[in-house]
Amino acid sequence: MKIGLISDVHANLPALEAVLAGMPQVDHVVCAGDIIGYGPWPSKCLELVREVSQKCVQGNHDRTVDTPERYEHNEMAQAGLAYAKQELKQSQRSWLKSLPTATTFADEQYRLVHSHPNPDRLGSYVRPHQFPTVRPYLEDDEAGIVLGHTHVQHEATIDGKLIVNPGSVGQPRDNDPDAAYAILETETNSVELRRVSYDINRVISKIESEGLPVKSGTRLLSG
């Protein structure tokens, strides 16, 4: 079975469209959260992810769409969430709030979370060098785990368990501006990390026209 892995779309429609257009034929798509935030297309991205994804978990931005003031220390995050709160219908915000923080997919072979799999560490980053710390949280009958949150694309196999962050569709932070995603092959328990270019200037123009912080767009140029 082939599974398309996406995460951290962050309301970046051109990036999401490019990923879905470039993705090879897969059996399912799953999303590791943070559909909204930062970007200027929260509603369209939400509906597209809801349409194409078999499973989706709740990211930290999805979880706080009704309380953007919680990000008052981060102008870009707060502005993106305030914009999403304004643009999304109540039914869309309710859908985001209803998403689980963890689930399984591919016949329960794989765990899907946004950040750390330990519920007591919800919202904690798992950076590439910290992947080994995730291994103890996997059950013996689980083949691996998919997570997001850091916006850094990486995969590793630790004691036979696959741990993968497909990277960020809409706001990469690993010095590569191309939109990131991955293809999981369950039969071999292997993953292919993939990137695709998109029209970043279209995003910058939309961000500026909607009055969002300019840096939310220009930062995309460097990844």
C-alpha positions, -999 to 999 in steps of 0.1 A, spaced: 0 0 0 12 35 -9 3 64 14 9 101 7 21 119 38 15 156 42 19 180 72 20 216 81 1 231 51 -4 264 70 -30 278 46 -6 278 17 -29 268 -12 -3 271 -41 20 247 -22 -7 223 -14 -20 222 -50 16 216 -62 21 187 -38 -12 170 -48 -5 176 -85 30 161 -82 21 132 -59 22 99 -77 -9 76 -75 -14 65 -39 -40 44 -20 -46 71 6 -33 104 19 -29 113 56 -22 146 72 -2 152 103 -19 185 112 -15 223 111 -37 229 81 -42 265 90 -21 293 104 3 319 88 -11 316 53 -39 334 35 -61 305 23 -73 287 55 -107 278 42 -96 265 8 -68 244 23 -91 230 50 -116 219 25 -90 204 2 -73 185 30 -106 173 42 -115 161 7 -82 142 0 -72 129 34 -83 95 48 -69 105 82 -59 138 98 -48 148 132 -50 182 150 -20 204 150 -13 232 175 -25 259 151 -57 239 144 -62 235 181 -59 273 189 -79 287 159 -104 303 184 -77 317 207 -51 335 185 -41 356 215 -23 326 229 4 334 203 8 371 212 46 364 215 47 355 178 33 382 155 31 360 124 14 331 142 -11 353 160 -20 372 128 -24 340 108 -47 325 134 -67 357 138 -72 357 100 -82 320 100 -107 326 128 -122 354 108 -123 335 75 -134 300 86 -170 291 91 -181 279 125 -186 244 110 -150 245 97 -136 256 131 -156 229 148 -142 203 125 -107 214 134 -115 212 171 -129 177 166 -97 162 151 -79 137 173 -44 145 185 -34 109 175 -47 81 154 -35 51 134 -37 43 97 -29 15 72 -47 -12 92 -33 3 125 3 -4 114 13 32 117 7 60 143 -1 95 132 5 125 154 15 162 150 41 166 177 54 143 204 35 110 208 35 113 246 2 130 255 20 147 284 43 163 259 17 175 234 31 204 214 68 194 220 91 194 190 107 162 179 137 173 158 157 148 137 183 142 163 155 134 188 139 107 167 154 79 189 134 93 219 102 84 201 110 47 197 99 37 232 64 50 226 57 26 197 39 -6 203 55 -39 192 29 -44 165 33 -9 150 56 -5 120 63 32 125 51 67 132 45 99 112 48 133 128 52 169 118 55 202 137 91 210 132 87 217 94 120 198 89 118 168 65 136 137 79 132 99 82 150 72 102 146 36 110 153 28 146 152 -8 159 131 -17 129 106 11 134 101 38 108 100 74 121 92 100 95 85 137 93 73 145 57 83 181 62 61 211 57 39 216 27 33 253 32 62 266 53 94 245 52 121 254 77 150 232 65 167 256 41 148 243 11 119 265 -1 102 237 -21 70 222 -6 77 189 12 58 157 14 66 119 14 54 86 0 52 57 24 54 21 11 39 -1 38 49 -34 22 86 -25 26 82 -2 55 101 25 36 95 61 27 105 84 -1 110 121 8 99 144 -20 99 181 -28 81 202 -54 84 238 -64 55 262 -64 47 299 -70 60 315 -38 54 350 -52 17 343 -55 17 336 -18 36 367 -9 12 389 -30 -18 373 -13 -3 378 21 4 414 15 -31 421 0 -48 405 30 -27 426 55 -9 397 70 28 402 82 50 405 51 76 382 67 50 353 67 55 354 29 91 365 23 104 338 47 92 312 23 118 322 -3 146 308 18 128 278 34 
